[in-house]
């Protein structure tokens, strides 16, 4: 009799337990899809509900240069962290260089169209550089009139001679053109997106984007968050985030310069004057990055490990950035053969010293 009661009690407990687990399928918690994102040692989960806000990630520049190297890192450091809180769409605008075949000693890609592999919606636009130059020649028949002082000869930071300065100025105006086209795109979709993140295709982000900083900037009027990687007496360019109207205003230098020319010696100073003249407030966000070249060389500018973008980080994130930069630079040196040259040089020196010792004996 005791055995029968024990058996009956065990059956009842089992039934209650099964019903409890079955009822969980009807709770609000299970209606959300949990997605796992690996960001190193931390596992984060996101709620794929229909109430998510929408964010546009805009990428511009010469995608045929180093985008094949930067895109996987952009996914890890920009897109995946944003997926926690946002429904992400992507806009890519490529300046396809069509007057040269090689850049930084390596062959350039024929197009950037198929480099961005993702499940997100992608709107891809490609301009040939010759087409951009033709448009600019019509708008700015004399660019000095609209951008006086912009990378003029005599700047000690750019000792490339008159030809080198003209090339830097032309490249700067090309970037202004691309940013203006992105500003036009953003404004045409301003009612569709709650936030916008814009970055150059050469940027290799070294830390995950701060969704908190993006939320703050997107909810403040006339506020744009930027990095302090390379201010150079102005504002670091090529990385912007905030609300669509604010970011579009920050990217609209080209159009405003037609009506109100601004004297500035560099892109950073031009951006600073544009923010000042249009009442745009700057929010600084922790986004250190290096600029990737076509030969996989990582250019960690802005005074590197002594610059404000690095020094404002805590020790944990400083270590992450330092290790990342060191790993990239080591990989690029091995690829380019620099490390092999150093090793051969060391071996040669050792052999010479060994031969001298043999002679003495």
Beta strands, then each sheet from edge to edge (+ up, - down):
strand 1: 34-38
strand 2: 43-47
strand 3: 53-61
strand 4: 86-96
strand 5: 102-103
strand 6: 106-107
strand 7: 121-128
strand 8: 195-200
strand 9: 203-205
strand 10: 223-226
strand 11: 239-242
strand 12: 281-284
strand 13: 289-292
strand 14: 298-299
sheet 1: 1+ 2-
sheet 2: 7+ 4+ 3+ 8+ 11- 10+ 12+
sheet 3: 5+ 6-
sheet 4: 9+ 13- 14+
end
